[in-house]
Amino acid sequence: MSQVLNDWRHISFEDPWLLLLLGLLPLLYVVFQRTKKRQGSFVRFSDLRSLENKVSLRARLRKLLPLLSGLAFVLIILALARPQTSLEEQKIEAEGIDIMLVMDLSPSMGNRDIRPNRLEVAKEAALAFVDQRKYDRIGLTIFAGEPLTLSPPTTDHAVIRQYLQTLRLRMLAGETAIGDGLMSGLNRLKNSESKSKVAILLSDGENTQGYVNPMTSAEVAKTLGVKLYTIGLVENSATLRDMAALTGGTNFYARNKRALEEVYNKIDELEKTKIEVAVLTKYAEKFHAFAWWGIGLLLLTHVLNQTFLRALPH
């Protein structure tokens, strides 16, 4: 009951018209008083002094019975009106994008022409990008002389963050197999049912190794409906530009950390996630407390009226 009263400001009624019955309370009180006068009970005593102390307490308490009955009446009417508390919730429906991050881990990513080195700068920018895309499924593929997919597209971004944070130089042997790296990432997008599929390829050099020609992998991306964004870190190449253009994507050139962060921000702006927000209102029924307290007061009034506060017989 106390919890309901504390939430009174947030309570509405399903059947508020029943509250009009509260207007009957004064009428019932008048009827009660008239009936009481007509049914007045009298007991004759030769000396009332001996009863003064005994009768006064009971008489005073009996005056509370109409008050208890009235309060019970109010509570039961409130219960019948079905008090409810409402809670608004926002239901967000997002049509997410499937994104594969394809990152170069060749030895040249350890160069310190940007501090602390190219790989660490690339990791920080990728982590920030992941944080911006909370409604998308993101996967991660790394490559050097050979590719390795660490995670397919997932909404569990904590996993992607963990993988990004643990990337180290020399995790993979060899030089730069761009075509193989992209093909490995595309392999995780080929069965995607998402309406929008994106691959973000970051490299700091030309293709120097591997079995798949970079342009061949770009052709596959186009066939799969994957838009390719390529990022040349410190060094850009015509190959990266041609690969992106073939799929309808964009090539970016980032000379430093700030430029790379801006590149990811631009990609974030280009690939918008469709988000629909619906406001749902949930109602919680609160009539139970009013009903139980009302019935309880009625029973208490009846018991007191028949026992301790029972009227003296004629």
N, C-alpha and C positions, 0 to 999 in steps of 0.2 A: 504493500500500500504506500509506504513512504517513497519508494522508487517512482511510483506512478505520480504522486504529488510533486515530486521534484521535477518531473518531466512535463508538468502541466502546461507549460507554455508551448510545448510541441504537440499537444494532443488535439485531435480533431474528432468529429463524430460522424459515423456512417449514417445514422438516422437522427439528425439533430432536431427534427420536428417533435420527437418524443420528449424533448426537454420542456415542451409546453406543459406537460403534466405536472411539472414542479409548481405551476400556478395553482394547483389544487391544494397545496399544502396549507395555506391560510384558511381555506374553506374547511378542510378536515379538522383543523384546530378548533374552529368555531363550533363545528358539529360535536366535537369531543367535549368541549366545555359545557355545551347545553345538555348533552346526555348525562354528564357528570352531575350537573345540578339536579336533574330530574331523578337520578338514581341515588340521591344523597342518602347516606347511611348514618343512623343515629344510635348511639348506645348510652343508656342512662347509668350514671354513677352517682352515688350519694356524696362522694368526696373526690374531686378531680385532682387534688394536690398530689396524690400518690402516683398519678399517671403522667404528670407533666413531663418529667424527664424521660419516661419510657416511650411516650408517644411522639415526642417532638422529633427525634432522629428519624424514625420510620416515616413520619409524615413529610419531613423534608426530602427524604430520598425518593418517596413516591412521586414527588413533583418532577423528578428527573425522567420518569417513565415516558411521558409524552415527548420529551426531548429526544430520548433514545429512539422512540418509534418514528419520529419525524426524520431523524438522521438516517435511519434505516431506509425509510421511504425515498429520501434523496439519493442514497447510494444505489438503490435498486433501479431507480429511473435512469441514473447515469449509466448503469450497466446495460440497460435495455437500449440506450442510445448508441451503444457500441463505440466507446472511446478507442482511438487508435493513435499511435505515434507513427510519424512518417520519416523515412530516411531516403534522401536522394543519392543515387549512385550514378557514376558515369561509366557507361559501357563503351569501351573503345574498340572499334573494329578496324583493323589495319590490313590493307592489301599489300603485304610485304614484298620486298624484292630479294631474290636470291643473288648473293654476291660472293664471288671467289677472289680472295686476295692471292696473287701469285708474285712471290718475292724472290729476288736474286740474292743468293748467299755465296756467290763466287768470291775468291780471295780478294779481288779488288774492292769489295764492299768494306774491307778493313782500312781503306785509305783514310787518312786524317785531314784531308783538305777541308772537311767540315767537322767541327768538334761535337762529340768526342771521336766519332768516325761515321762513315756513311751508313753502316748497318744500324747503329744506335739511333741515329736521326730518323731513319726509315721506320724503325720500330715505334718510336715515340709518336710519329705522325699517324701511323696505322692504328695505334691504340686510341688516339683521340678520335679518329674516324669511326672506329667501332662503337665508341661511346655515343656518337651522334646518331647511329642507325639502330635505335633500340627496338624497332618493329621489324627489322629485316633478318633474314637468315644469312649468316656469314660463314664462309669456309676459308681454309688456309692451305696453300700449296707453296713449298719452297723448292728451289732448284739451284744447282751449280752445274756439275757435269752430268748429273742425273736428277730427276724430280722426286719429290716425296710429298704426298698429301697428308697433312697432319690432322685435318678435320674436314668433313663434308659440310655443306651449309647447315647451320644450326642456329636456333634462337638462344642457345646457352652461350651467351657472349663471354661469360666468365671463363669458359674453356678456351675460347679464342684468345682472350687476353693472356691467359696463362701460357699458351703456346708462344705467343708473340714475345712475352717477357723472357722466355727461356731460349730464344734463338741465339746461336753463337756461330762465330766463324768456324770453318772446318767441320761443321756438322755433316757436310756432304763433300765428297771429293770431286776434283775436276774443275773445269773452267765455267763457261757460260752457255748452257743449252736452253736458249729461250724457247725454241719450238717445242722441245720435250716438256718444259715446265708448263707452258700454256696448255698443251694437250692433256697433261695430267689434271690440271684444274678443270678443263672442259669436260673431262670424263665424269666429274661430280655434278655437272650441270645438265648433262644430256637427258636425264630422266626427270628433271625438275618440271613441276606443273605450274610454277609461278608464271604470271603473265609478263613479268619483266625479269630478265637475267643479265647480269653484268659480271665482267671479269676486269679486275684492275691489275695490270702487269707493271711491276716496277723493276727496272734494271739499270745498271750503270755502264753498260757497254754493248758491243756487237755480239751477235751469235758466233761462238767459236767452237761449239761442240754439239753433239747430239745426233739423233737419227731423223728427227722431223724438221723440215724447213720451216722457219718462222711464218712465212707467208702461207704455207700449207695449213698450219694450225689456225691462222686467221680466217682462212676459207672455211674451215670446220666450224669456227665460232659463228660465222655468218650463216652457215647452214642450220645451226642449232638455234638461231635467233638470239645469240648472245652479243650484247654490245660490249666492245672492248675499249677500255681506257688504258693508254700506255703512259708511263712516266719515266722519262729519262733523268736519272739522278746525277747531277754534276755534268755528265756527258750524255748527249742525246744522239740518236742515230736515225738515218732515213728509214731503216727497217721498222723501227717503232712507230714512226709517223705513218708509214704505208699500212701497217697492220691495223692501226686504229681507224684509218680512213676507210679501209675495206669493209669494216663492220658497222660503219655509221657512228663510230665513237670519236674520241678526241685524244690527241697526243699532247702531253704537257712536258715542259722542261723546267726542272727545279735545280737551281744552282746552289741553293743553301737550305738550311733548316726552315727558315721563314717562308721561303718560296714553296717548299714541299708542303707545309701546312696549308698554304693558300690553295695549292693544287687540290688537296683532299676536300677543302671547303667548297671549291668550285664543283667538284664531282658530287658532293653532297647536295648542292643546289640544283644540279642538272638532273639528278635521279631522286625525284620526290616520291615519297611513299603516300599512297592514298589512305587517308585516315578519316573515319566517320565516328562522331561522338554522339551517343544517344544517352539522354538523361532518363534513368529509370527510378521510379518512386516505389519503395517497398513500405508496406504498412504492417505494423505489429499490433495485434488485438490486445487491448488492456482492460477489457470488461471483466475478466475473471476476478481481479482483486476487488473491484467495486461490488460485484455480485456476492462474493464470499463474505465480505465485511457487512454488507447489507443484511444478508440472511443471518449472519452471526449475531448482529445486534437485535434482530427480530426474535431470535431464539432466546437471547439473554433477557430481553424485555419480558417475554412470556414466562420464563422460569422465575424471574424475580417477582412477577405479578402473582404467581401461584405459590410462592414460598415465602421468602423473607419479607417482601413488600406486599403481601396479600392483604386486601382490605378486610377490616373486621366485619363479621356478619351482623345483620340487623338484630 
